Amino acid sequence: MGNVKGYFGSAKSYFGNVKGYFRNVECYFRNVKYYFGNVKCYLGNRSRDWATGSRTPEKRYGIPVSRCKALF
């Protein structure tokens, strides 16, 4: 009987790990989505700066350009 109990304990632990794995995968894809959103935002802001002739986009948007470049 102890072996059966141990088996179900191991199975419960295994499925807990699988659940945690999928939670991590979901979190990873959410981070990727935010990353590409930030890149799109940065490129949009940069092209708008070029169009208006602004030379200091970090003053307009409060986002240091050097931080944005670190994404690439």
mmCIF file of the N, C-alpha and C atoms, coordinates in Angstrom:
data_MODEL
# 
_entry.id   MODEL 
# 
loop_
_atom_site.group_PDB 
_atom_site.id 
_atom_site.type_symbol 
_atom_site.label_atom_id 
_atom_site.label_alt_id 
_atom_site.label_comp_id 
_atom_site.label_asym_id 
_atom_site.label_entity_id 
_atom_site.label_seq_id 
_atom_site.pdbx_PDB_ins_code 
_atom_site.Cartn_x 
_atom_site.Cartn_y 
_atom_site.Cartn_z 
_atom_site.occupancy 
_atom_site.B_iso_or_equiv 
_atom_site.pdbx_formal_charge 
_atom_site.auth_seq_id 
_atom_site.auth_comp_id 
_atom_site.auth_asym_id 
_atom_site.auth_atom_id 
_atom_site.pdbx_PDB_model_num 
ATOM 1   N N  . MET A 1 1  ? 0.825  -1.202 0.000   1.00 0.00 ? 1  MET A N  1 
ATOM 2   C CA . MET A 1 1  ? 0.000  0.000  0.000   1.00 0.00 ? 1  MET A CA 1 
ATOM 3   C C  . MET A 1 1  ? 0.867  1.263  0.000   1.00 0.00 ? 1  MET A C  1 
ATOM 4   N N  . GLY A 1 2  ? 2.015  1.171  0.680   1.00 0.00 ? 2  GLY A N  1 
ATOM 5   C CA . GLY A 1 2  ? 2.920  2.318  0.722   1.00 0.00 ? 2  GLY A CA 1 
ATOM 6   C C  . GLY A 1 2  ? 3.458  2.668  -0.655  1.00 0.00 ? 2  GLY A C  1 
ATOM 7   N N  . ASN A 1 3  ? 3.685  1.624  -1.482  1.00 0.00 ? 3  ASN A N  1 
ATOM 8   C CA . ASN A 1 3  ? 4.196  1.872  -2.830  1.00 0.00 ? 3  ASN A CA 1 
ATOM 9   C C  . ASN A 1 3  ? 3.186  2.629  -3.678  1.00 0.00 ? 3  ASN A C  1 
ATOM 10  N N  . VAL A 1 4  ? 1.905  2.257  -3.540  1.00 0.00 ? 4  VAL A N  1 
ATOM 11  C CA . VAL A 1 4  ? 0.848  2.936  -4.303  1.00 0.00 ? 4  VAL A CA 1 
ATOM 12  C C  . VAL A 1 4  ? 0.760  4.392  -3.871  1.00 0.00 ? 4  VAL A C  1 
ATOM 13  N N  . LYS A 1 5  ? 0.817  4.627  -2.571  1.00 0.00 ? 5  LYS A N  1 
ATOM 14  C CA . LYS A 1 5  ? 0.763  5.996  -2.044  1.00 0.00 ? 5  LYS A CA 1 
ATOM 15  C C  . LYS A 1 5  ? 1.966  6.800  -2.552  1.00 0.00 ? 5  LYS A C  1 
ATOM 16  N N  . GLY A 1 6  ? 3.143  6.162  -2.538  1.00 0.00 ? 6  GLY A N  1 
ATOM 17  C CA . GLY A 1 6  ? 4.342  6.824  -3.041  1.00 0.00 ? 6  GLY A CA 1 
ATOM 18  C C  . GLY A 1 6  ? 4.245  7.130  -4.527  1.00 0.00 ? 6  GLY A C  1 
ATOM 19  N N  . TYR A 1 7  ? 3.625  6.218  -5.280  1.00 0.00 ? 7  TYR A N  1 
ATOM 20  C CA . TYR A 1 7  ? 3.454  6.423  -6.722  1.00 0.00 ? 7  TYR A CA 1 
ATOM 21  C C  . TYR A 1 7  ? 2.579  7.639  -6.979  1.00 0.00 ? 7  TYR A C  1 
ATOM 22  N N  . PHE A 1 8  ? 1.447  7.722  -6.249  1.00 0.00 ? 8  PHE A N  1 
ATOM 23  C CA . PHE A 1 8  ? 0.547  8.858  -6.472  1.00 0.00 ? 8  PHE A CA 1 
ATOM 24  C C  . PHE A 1 8  ? 1.171  10.161 -5.982  1.00 0.00 ? 8  PHE A C  1 
ATOM 25  N N  . GLY A 1 9  ? 1.989  10.075 -4.943  1.00 0.00 ? 9  GLY A N  1 
ATOM 26  C CA . GLY A 1 9  ? 2.713  11.269 -4.500  1.00 0.00 ? 9  GLY A CA 1 
ATOM 27  C C  . GLY A 1 9  ? 3.682  11.750 -5.568  1.00 0.00 ? 9  GLY A C  1 
ATOM 28  N N  . SER A 1 10 ? 4.377  10.803 -6.200  1.00 0.00 ? 10 SER A N  1 
ATOM 29  C CA . SER A 1 10 ? 5.314  11.155 -7.277  1.00 0.00 ? 10 SER A CA 1 
ATOM 30  C C  . SER A 1 10 ? 4.569  11.717 -8.482  1.00 0.00 ? 10 SER A C  1 
ATOM 31  N N  . ALA A 1 11 ? 3.420  11.097 -8.809  1.00 0.00 ? 11 ALA A N  1 
ATOM 32  C CA . ALA A 1 11 ? 2.626  11.572 -9.948  1.00 0.00 ? 11 ALA A CA 1 
ATOM 33  C C  . ALA A 1 11 ? 2.129  12.990 -9.689  1.00 0.00 ? 11 ALA A C  1 
ATOM 34  N N  . LYS A 1 12 ? 1.697  13.251 -8.452  1.00 0.00 ? 12 LYS A N  1 
ATOM 35  C CA . LYS A 1 12 ? 1.214  14.593 -8.097  1.00 0.00 ? 12 LYS A CA 1 
ATOM 36  C C  . LYS A 1 12 ? 2.349  15.610 -8.237  1.00 0.00 ? 12 LYS A C  1 
ATOM 37  N N  . SER A 1 13 ? 3.523  15.233 -7.780  1.00 0.00 ? 13 SER A N  1 
ATOM 38  C CA . SER A 1 13 ? 4.690  16.106 -7.886  1.00 0.00 ? 13 SER A CA 1 
ATOM 39  C C  . SER A 1 13 ? 5.043  16.358 -9.351  1.00 0.00 ? 13 SER A C  1 
ATOM 40  N N  . TYR A 1 14 ? 4.975  15.311 -10.169 1.00 0.00 ? 14 TYR A N  1 
ATOM 41  C CA . TYR A 1 14 ? 5.291  15.429 -11.594 1.00 0.00 ? 14 TYR A CA 1 
ATOM 42  C C  . TYR A 1 14 ? 4.336  16.403 -12.273 1.00 0.00 ? 14 TYR A C  1 
ATOM 43  N N  . PHE A 1 15 ? 3.029  16.245 -12.006 1.00 0.00 ? 15 PHE A N  1 
ATOM 44  C CA . PHE A 1 15 ? 2.059  17.133 -12.654 1.00 0.00 ? 15 PHE A CA 1 
ATOM 45  C C  . PHE A 1 15 ? 2.178  18.558 -12.128 1.00 0.00 ? 15 PHE A C  1 
ATOM 46  N N  . GLY A 1 16 ? 2.582  18.702 -10.869 1.00 0.00 ? 16 GLY A N  1 
ATOM 47  C CA . GLY A 1 16 ? 2.854  20.044 -10.350 1.00 0.00 ? 16 GLY A CA 1 
ATOM 48  C C  . GLY A 1 16 ? 4.000  20.696 -11.108 1.00 0.00 ? 16 GLY A C  1 
ATOM 49  N N  . ASN A 1 17 ? 5.035  19.910 -11.413 1.00 0.00 ? 17 ASN A N  1 
ATOM 50  C CA . ASN A 1 17 ? 6.174  20.431 -12.182 1.00 0.00 ? 17 ASN A CA 1 
ATOM 51  C C  . ASN A 1 17 ? 5.764  20.791 -13.606 1.00 0.00 ? 17 ASN A C  1 
ATOM 52  N N  . VAL A 1 18 ? 4.921  19.951 -14.217 1.00 0.00 ? 18 VAL A N  1 
ATOM 53  C CA . VAL A 1 18 ? 4.446  20.224 -15.578 1.00 0.00 ? 18 VAL A CA 1 
ATOM 54  C C  . VAL A 1 18 ? 3.633  21.513 -15.591 1.00 0.00 ? 18 VAL A C  1 
ATOM 55  N N  . LYS A 1 19 ? 2.782  21.681 -14.579 1.00 0.00 ? 19 LYS A N  1 
ATOM 56  C CA . LYS A 1 19 ? 1.977  22.902 -14.475 1.00 0.00 ? 19 LYS A CA 1 
ATOM 57  C C  . LYS A 1 19 ? 2.888  24.125 -14.337 1.00 0.00 ? 19 LYS A C  1 
ATOM 58  N N  . GLY A 1 20 ? 3.916  23.998 -13.498 1.00 0.00 ? 20 GLY A N  1 
ATOM 59  C CA . GLY A 1 20 ? 4.873  25.087 -13.336 1.00 0.00 ? 20 GLY A CA 1 
ATOM 60  C C  . GLY A 1 20 ? 5.617  25.384 -14.627 1.00 0.00 ? 20 GLY A C  1 
ATOM 61  N N  . TYR A 1 21 ? 5.943  24.343 -15.383 1.00 0.00 ? 21 TYR A N  1 
ATOM 62  C CA . TYR A 1 21 ? 6.637  24.517 -16.665 1.00 0.00 ? 21 TYR A CA 1 
ATOM 63  C C  . TYR A 1 21 ? 5.782  25.330 -17.628 1.00 0.00 ? 21 TYR A C  1 
ATOM 64  N N  . PHE A 1 22 ? 4.493  24.965 -17.733 1.00 0.00 ? 22 PHE A N  1 
ATOM 65  C CA . PHE A 1 22 ? 3.628  25.695 -18.661 1.00 0.00 ? 22 PHE A CA 1 
ATOM 66  C C  . PHE A 1 22 ? 3.388  27.121 -18.186 1.00 0.00 ? 22 PHE A C  1 
ATOM 67  N N  . ARG A 1 23 ? 3.384  27.332 -16.878 1.00 0.00 ? 23 ARG A N  1 
ATOM 68  C CA . ARG A 1 23 ? 3.250  28.694 -16.359 1.00 0.00 ? 23 ARG A CA 1 
ATOM 69  C C  . ARG A 1 23 ? 4.471  29.512 -16.776 1.00 0.00 ? 23 ARG A C  1 
ATOM 70  N N  . ASN A 1 24 ? 5.661  28.897 -16.708 1.00 0.00 ? 24 ASN A N  1 
ATOM 71  C CA . ASN A 1 24 ? 6.884  29.591 -17.121 1.00 0.00 ? 24 ASN A CA 1 
ATOM 72  C C  . ASN A 1 24 ? 6.875  29.889 -18.619 1.00 0.00 ? 24 ASN A C  1 
ATOM 73  N N  . VAL A 1 25 ? 6.386  28.944 -19.425 1.00 0.00 ? 25 VAL A N  1 
ATOM 74  C CA . VAL A 1 25 ? 6.307  29.154 -20.875 1.00 0.00 ? 25 VAL A CA 1 
ATOM 75  C C  . VAL A 1 25 ? 5.357  30.306 -21.180 1.00 0.00 ? 25 VAL A C  1 
ATOM 76  N N  . GLU A 1 26 ? 4.218  30.334 -20.483 1.00 0.00 ? 26 GLU A N  1 
ATOM 77  C CA . GLU A 1 26 ? 3.247  31.417 -20.680 1.00 0.00 ? 26 GLU A CA 1 
ATOM 78  C C  . GLU A 1 26 ? 3.882  32.759 -20.326 1.00 0.00 ? 26 GLU A C  1 
ATOM 79  N N  . CYS A 1 27 ? 4.616  32.795 -19.234 1.00 0.00 ? 27 CYS A N  1 
ATOM 80  C CA . CYS A 1 27 ? 5.290  34.019 -18.805 1.00 0.00 ? 27 CYS A CA 1 
ATOM 81  C C  . CYS A 1 27 ? 6.339  34.438 -19.839 1.00 0.00 ? 27 CYS A C  1 
ATOM 82  N N  . TYR A 1 28 ? 7.063  33.468 -20.381 1.00 0.00 ? 28 TYR A N  1 
ATOM 83  C CA . TYR A 1 28 ? 8.092  33.751 -21.393 1.00 0.00 ? 28 TYR A CA 1 
ATOM 84  C C  . TYR A 1 28 ? 7.473  34.412 -22.624 1.00 0.00 ? 28 TYR A C  1 
ATOM 85  N N  . PHE A 1 29 ? 6.362  33.851 -23.115 1.00 0.00 ? 29 PHE A N  1 
ATOM 86  C CA . PHE A 1 29 ? 5.740  34.421 -24.313 1.00 0.00 ? 29 PHE A CA 1 
ATOM 87  C C  . PHE A 1 29 ? 5.144  35.794 -24.023 1.00 0.00 ? 29 PHE A C  1 
ATOM 88  N N  . ARG A 1 30 ? 4.675  36.013 -22.803 1.00 0.00 ? 30 ARG A N  1 
ATOM 89  C CA . ARG A 1 30 ? 4.175  37.333 -22.435 1.00 0.00 ? 30 ARG A CA 1 
ATOM 90  C C  . ARG A 1 30 ? 5.327  38.337 -22.482 1.00 0.00 ? 30 ARG A C  1 
ATOM 91  N N  . ASN A 1 31 ? 6.501  37.932 -21.991 1.00 0.00 ? 31 ASN A N  1 
ATOM 92  C CA . ASN A 1 31 ? 7.669  38.818 -22.025 1.00 0.00 ? 31 ASN A CA 1 
ATOM 93  C C  . ASN A 1 31 ? 8.103  39.107 -23.455 1.00 0.00 ? 31 ASN A C  1 
ATOM 94  N N  . VAL A 1 32 ? 8.050  38.093 -24.324 1.00 0.00 ? 32 VAL A N  1 
ATOM 95  C CA . VAL A 1 32 ? 8.408  38.293 -25.732 1.00 0.00 ? 32 VAL A CA 1 
ATOM 96  C C  . VAL A 1 32 ? 7.448  39.292 -26.375 1.00 0.00 ? 32 VAL A C  1 
ATOM 97  N N  . LYS A 1 33 ? 6.158  39.157 -26.052 1.00 0.00 ? 33 LYS A N  1 
ATOM 98  C CA . LYS A 1 33 ? 5.154  40.074 -26.599 1.00 0.00 ? 33 LYS A CA 1 
ATOM 99  C C  . LYS A 1 33 ? 5.446  41.508 -26.152 1.00 0.00 ? 33 LYS A C  1 
ATOM 100 N N  . TYR A 1 34 ? 5.778  41.695 -24.863 1.00 0.00 ? 34 TYR A N  1 
ATOM 101 C CA . TYR A 1 34 ? 6.100  43.031 -24.373 1.00 0.00 ? 34 TYR A CA 1 
ATOM 102 C C  . TYR A 1 34 ? 7.373  43.569 -25.026 1.00 0.00 ? 34 TYR A C  1 
ATOM 103 N N  . TYR A 1 35 ? 8.347  42.679 -25.245 1.00 0.00 ? 35 TYR A N  1 
ATOM 104 C CA . TYR A 1 35 ? 9.606  43.096 -25.877 1.00 0.00 ? 35 TYR A CA 1 
ATOM 105 C C  . TYR A 1 35 ? 9.338  43.660 -27.266 1.00 0.00 ? 35 TYR A C  1 
ATOM 106 N N  . PHE A 1 36 ? 8.557  42.932 -28.076 1.00 0.00 ? 36 PHE A N  1 
ATOM 107 C CA . PHE A 1 36 ? 8.279  43.414 -29.427 1.00 0.00 ? 36 PHE A CA 1 
ATOM 108 C C  . PHE A 1 36 ? 7.396  44.654 -29.402 1.00 0.00 ? 36 PHE A C  1 
ATOM 109 N N  . GLY A 1 37 ? 6.526  44.760 -28.409 1.00 0.00 ? 37 GLY A N  1 
ATOM 110 C CA . GLY A 1 37 ? 5.737  45.983 -28.254 1.00 0.00 ? 37 GLY A CA 1 
ATOM 111 C C  . GLY A 1 37 ? 6.636  47.179 -27.979 1.00 0.00 ? 37 GLY A C  1 
ATOM 112 N N  . ASN A 1 38 ? 7.648  46.984 -27.132 1.00 0.00 ? 38 ASN A N  1 
ATOM 113 C CA . ASN A 1 38 ? 8.588  48.065 -26.827 1.00 0.00 ? 38 ASN A CA 1 
ATOM 114 C C  . ASN A 1 38 ? 9.414  48.443 -28.043 1.00 0.00 ? 38 ASN A C  1 
ATOM 115 N N  . VAL A 1 39 ? 9.840  47.447 -28.811 1.00 0.00 ? 39 VAL A N  1 
ATOM 116 C CA . VAL A 1 39 ? 10.621 47.725 -30.019 1.00 0.00 ? 39 VAL A CA 1 
ATOM 117 C C  . VAL A 1 39 ? 9.777  48.518 -31.007 1.00 0.00 ? 39 VAL A C  1 
ATOM 118 N N  . LYS A 1 40 ? 8.523  48.108 -31.182 1.00 0.00 ? 40 LYS A N  1 
ATOM 119 C CA . LYS A 1 40 ? 7.623  48.806 -32.102 1.00 0.00 ? 40 LYS A CA 1 
ATOM 120 C C  . LYS A 1 40 ? 7.409  50.247 -31.643 1.00 0.00 ? 40 LYS A C  1 
ATOM 121 N N  . CYS A 1 41 ? 7.222  50.416 -30.337 1.00 0.00 ? 41 CYS A N  1 
ATOM 122 C CA . CYS A 1 41 ? 7.028  51.754 -29.774 1.00 0.00 ? 41 CYS A CA 1 
ATOM 123 C C  . CYS A 1 41 ? 8.274  52.604 -29.996 1.00 0.00 ? 41 CYS A C  1 
ATOM 124 N N  . TYR A 1 42 ? 9.435  52.009 -29.736 1.00 0.00 ? 42 TYR A N  1 
ATOM 125 C CA . TYR A 1 42 ? 10.696 52.741 -29.912 1.00 0.00 ? 42 TYR A CA 1 
ATOM 126 C C  . TYR A 1 42 ? 10.883 53.166 -31.363 1.00 0.00 ? 42 TYR A C  1 
ATOM 127 N N  . LEU A 1 43 ? 10.652 52.249 -32.306 1.00 0.00 ? 43 LEU A N  1 
ATOM 128 C CA . LEU A 1 43 ? 10.831 52.571 -33.722 1.00 0.00 ? 43 LEU A CA 1 
ATOM 129 C C  . LEU A 1 43 ? 9.830  53.625 -34.164 1.00 0.00 ? 43 LEU A C  1 
ATOM 130 N N  . GLY A 1 44 ? 8.602  53.533 -33.665 1.00 0.00 ? 44 GLY A N  1 
ATOM 131 C CA . GLY A 1 44 ? 7.590  54.533 -33.999 1.00 0.00 ? 44 GLY A CA 1 
ATOM 132 C C  . GLY A 1 44 ? 7.976  55.905 -33.481 1.00 0.00 ? 44 GLY A C  1 
ATOM 133 N N  . ASN A 1 45 ? 8.467  55.959 -32.249 1.00 0.00 ? 45 ASN A N  1 
ATOM 134 C CA . ASN A 1 45 ? 8.887  57.237 -31.670 1.00 0.00 ? 45 ASN A CA 1 
ATOM 135 C C  . ASN A 1 45 ? 10.075 57.806 -32.423 1.00 0.00 ? 45 ASN A C  1 
ATOM 136 N N  . ARG A 1 46 ? 10.999 56.936 -32.804 1.00 0.00 ? 46 ARG A N  1 
ATOM 137 C CA . ARG A 1 46 ? 12.203 57.387 -33.500 1.00 0.00 ? 46 ARG A CA 1 
ATOM 138 C C  . ARG A 1 46 ? 11.845 57.957 -34.864 1.00 0.00 ? 46 ARG A C  1 
ATOM 139 N N  . SER A 1 47 ? 10.974 57.280 -35.602 1.00 0.00 ? 47 SER A N  1 
ATOM 140 C CA . SER A 1 47 ? 10.610 57.781 -36.932 1.00 0.00 ? 47 SER A CA 1 
ATOM 141 C C  . SER A 1 47 ? 9.829  59.086 -36.815 1.00 0.00 ? 47 SER A C  1 
ATOM 142 N N  . ARG A 1 48 ? 9.025  59.218 -35.759 1.00 0.00 ? 48 ARG A N  1 
ATOM 143 C CA . ARG A 1 48 ? 8.282  60.456 -35.557 1.00 0.00 ? 48 ARG A CA 1 
ATOM 144 C C  . ARG A 1 48 ? 9.246  61.595 -35.226 1.00 0.00 ? 48 ARG A C  1 
ATOM 145 N N  . ASP A 1 49 ? 10.307 61.279 -34.475 1.00 0.00 ? 49 ASP A N  1 
ATOM 146 C CA . ASP A 1 49 ? 11.311 62.298 -34.163 1.00 0.00 ? 49 ASP A CA 1 
ATOM 147 C C  . ASP A 1 49 ? 12.004 62.774 -35.430 1.00 0.00 ? 49 ASP A C  1 
ATOM 148 N N  . TRP A 1 50 ? 12.348 61.836 -36.312 1.00 0.00 ? 50 TRP A N  1 
ATOM 149 C CA . TRP A 1 50 ? 12.998 62.218 -37.559 1.00 0.00 ? 50 TRP A CA 1 
ATOM 150 C C  . TRP A 1 50 ? 12.070 63.092 -38.397 1.00 0.00 ? 50 TRP A C  1 
ATOM 151 N N  . ALA A 1 51 ? 10.795 62.775 -38.393 1.00 0.00 ? 51 ALA A N  1 
ATOM 152 C CA . ALA A 1 51 ? 9.837  63.527 -39.203 1.00 0.00 ? 51 ALA A CA 1 
ATOM 153 C C  . ALA A 1 51 ? 9.689  64.957 -38.686 1.00 0.00 ? 51 ALA A C  1 
ATOM 154 N N  . THR A 1 52 ? 9.742  65.134 -37.359 1.00 0.00 ? 52 THR A N  1 
ATOM 155 C CA . THR A 1 52 ? 9.548  66.473 -36.793 1.00 0.00 ? 52 THR A CA 1 
ATOM 156 C C  . THR A 1 52 ? 10.864 67.217 -36.619 1.00 0.00 ? 52 THR A C  1 
ATOM 157 N N  . GLY A 1 53 ? 11.983 66.528 -36.832 1.00 0.00 ? 53 GLY A N  1 
ATOM 158 C CA . GLY A 1 53 ? 13.280 67.174 -36.708 1.00 0.00 ? 53 GLY A CA 1 
ATOM 159 C C  . GLY A 1 53 ? 13.757 67.306 -35.276 1.00 0.00 ? 53 GLY A C  1 
ATOM 160 N N  . SER A 1 54 ? 13.120 66.636 -34.355 1.00 0.00 ? 54 SER A N  1 
ATOM 161 C CA . SER A 1 54 ? 13.538 66.708 -32.953 1.00 0.00 ? 54 SER A CA 1 
ATOM 162 C C  . SER A 1 54 ? 14.865 65.981 -32.783 1.00 0.00 ? 54 SER A C  1 
ATOM 163 N N  . ARG A 1 55 ? 15.799 66.626 -32.107 1.00 0.00 ? 55 ARG A N  1 
ATOM 164 C CA . ARG A 1 55 ? 17.118 66.016 -31.937 1.00 0.00 ? 55 ARG A CA 1 
ATOM 165 C C  . ARG A 1 55 ? 17.266 65.332 -30.579 1.00 0.00 ? 55 ARG A C  1 
ATOM 166 N N  . THR A 1 56 ? 16.328 65.527 -29.683 1.00 0.00 ? 56 THR A N  1 
ATOM 167 C CA . THR A 1 56 ? 16.436 64.924 -28.343 1.00 0.00 ? 56 THR A CA 1 
ATOM 168 C C  . THR A 1 56 ? 15.148 64.181 -28.004 1.00 0.00 ? 56 THR A C  1 
ATOM 169 N N  . PRO A 1 57 ? 14.959 63.004 -28.568 1.00 0.00 ? 57 PRO A N  1 
ATOM 170 C CA . PRO A 1 57 ? 13.724 62.263 -28.299 1.00 0.00 ? 57 PRO A CA 1 
ATOM 171 C C  . PRO A 1 57 ? 13.569 61.883 -26.835 1.00 0.00 ? 57 PRO A C  1 
ATOM 172 N N  . GLU A 1 58 ? 14.697 61.715 -26.111 1.00 0.00 ? 58 GLU A N  1 
ATOM 173 C CA . GLU A 1 58 ? 14.564 61.321 -24.713 1.00 0.00 ? 58 GLU A CA 1 
ATOM 174 C C  . GLU A 1 58 ? 13.883 62.407 -23.885 1.00 0.00 ? 58 GLU A C  1 
ATOM 175 N N  . LYS A 1 59 ? 14.018 63.682 -24.312 1.00 0.00 ? 59 LYS A N  1 
ATOM 176 C CA . LYS A 1 59 ? 13.347 64.765 -23.590 1.00 0.00 ? 59 LYS A CA 1 
ATOM 177 C C  . LYS A 1 59 ? 11.849 64.769 -23.894 1.00 0.00 ? 59 LYS A C  1 
ATOM 178 N N  . ARG A 1 60 ? 11.494 64.388 -25.100 1.00 0.00 ? 60 ARG A N  1 
ATOM 179 C CA . ARG A 1 60 ? 10.072 64.378 -25.465 1.00 0.00 ? 60 ARG A CA 1 
ATOM 180 C C  . ARG A 1 60 ? 9.323  63.229 -24.818 1.00 0.00 ? 60 ARG A C  1 
ATOM 181 N N  . TYR A 1 61 ? 9.942  62.053 -24.769 1.00 0.00 ? 61 TYR A N  1 
ATOM 182 C CA . TYR A 1 61 ? 9.225  60.862 -24.323 1.00 0.00 ? 61 TYR A CA 1 
ATOM 183 C C  . TYR A 1 61 ? 9.632  60.389 -22.943 1.00 0.00 ? 61 TYR A C  1 
ATOM 184 N N  . GLY A 1 62 ? 10.693 60.962 -22.395 1.00 0.00 ? 62 GLY A N  1 
ATOM 185 C CA . GLY A 1 62 ? 11.155 60.515 -21.092 1.00 0.00 ? 62 GLY A CA 1 
ATOM 186 C C  . GLY A 1 62 ? 11.802 59.141 -21.140 1.00 0.00 ? 62 GLY A C  1 
ATOM 187 N N  . ILE A 1 63 ? 12.169 58.673 -22.329 1.00 0.00 ? 63 ILE A N  1 
ATOM 188 C CA . ILE A 1 63 ? 12.806 57.363 -22.486 1.00 0.00 ? 63 ILE A CA 1 
ATOM 189 C C  . ILE A 1 63 ? 14.221 57.602 -22.998 1.00 0.00 ? 63 ILE A C  1 
ATOM 190 N N  . PRO A 1 64 ? 15.226 57.252 -22.215 1.00 0.00 ? 64 PRO A N  1 
ATOM 191 C CA . PRO A 1 64 ? 16.592 57.432 -22.728 1.00 0.00 ? 64 PRO A CA 1 
ATOM 192 C C  . PRO A 1 64 ? 16.817 56.578 -23.972 1.00 0.00 ? 64 PRO A C  1 
ATOM 193 N N  . VAL A 1 65 ? 17.328 57.175 -25.020 1.00 0.00 ? 65 VAL A N  1 
ATOM 194 C CA . VAL A 1 65 ? 17.543 56.450 -26.266 1.00 0.00 ? 65 VAL A CA 1 
ATOM 195 C C  . VAL A 1 65 ? 18.556 55.334 -26.056 1.00 0.00 ? 65 VAL A C  1 
ATOM 196 N N  . SER A 1 66 ? 19.551 55.574 -25.209 1.00 0.00 ? 66 SER A N  1 
ATOM 197 C CA . SER A 1 66 ? 20.568 54.547 -24.974 1.00 0.00 ? 66 SER A CA 1 
ATOM 198 C C  . SER A 1 66 ? 19.946 53.294 -24.382 1.00 0.00 ? 66 SER A C  1 
ATOM 199 N N  . ARG A 1 67 ? 18.901 53.437 -23.563 1.00 0.00 ? 67 ARG A N  1 
ATOM 200 C CA . ARG A 1 67 ? 18.222 52.272 -23.005 1.00 0.00 ? 67 ARG A CA 1 
ATOM 201 C C  . ARG A 1 67 ? 17.487 51.513 -24.091 1.00 0.00 ? 67 ARG A C  1 
ATOM 202 N N  . CYS A 1 68 ? 16.880 52.237 -25.021 1.00 0.00 ? 68 CYS A N  1 
ATOM 203 C CA . CYS A 1 68 ? 16.171 51.580 -26.111 1.00 0.00 ? 68 CYS A CA 1 
ATOM 204 C C  . CYS A 1 68 ? 17.148 50.806 -26.984 1.00 0.00 ? 68 CYS A C  1 
ATOM 205 N N  . LYS A 1 69 ? 18.302 51.391 -27.260 1.00 0.00 ? 69 LYS A N  1 
ATOM 206 C CA . LYS A 1 69 ? 19.277 50.731 -28.122 1.00 0.00 ? 69 LYS A CA 1 
ATOM 207 C C  . LYS A 1 69 ? 19.805 49.457 -27.484 1.00 0.00 ? 69 LYS A C  1 
ATOM 208 N N  . ALA A 1 70 ? 19.757 49.387 -26.160 1.00 0.00 ? 70 ALA A N  1 
ATOM 209 C CA . ALA A 1 70 ? 20.232 48.183 -25.473 1.00 0.00 ? 70 ALA A CA 1 
ATOM 210 C C  . ALA A 1 70 ? 19.359 46.976 -25.797 1.00 0.00 ? 70 ALA A C  1 
ATOM 211 N N  . LEU A 1 71 ? 18.156 47.212 -26.311 1.00 0.00 ? 71 LEU A N  1 
ATOM 212 C CA . LEU A 1 71 ? 17.264 46.106 -26.659 1.00 0.00 ? 71 LEU A CA 1 
ATOM 213 C C  . LEU A 1 71 ? 17.782 45.331 -27.860 1.00 0.00 ? 71 LEU A C  1 
ATOM 214 N N  . PHE A 1 72 ? 18.547 45.995 -28.730 1.00 0.00 ? 72 PHE A N  1 
ATOM 215 C CA . PHE A 1 72 ? 18.925 45.355 -29.991 1.00 0.00 ? 72 PHE A CA 1 
ATOM 216 C C  . PHE A 1 72 ? 20.187 44.552 -29.868 1.00 0.00 ? 72 PHE A C  1 
# 
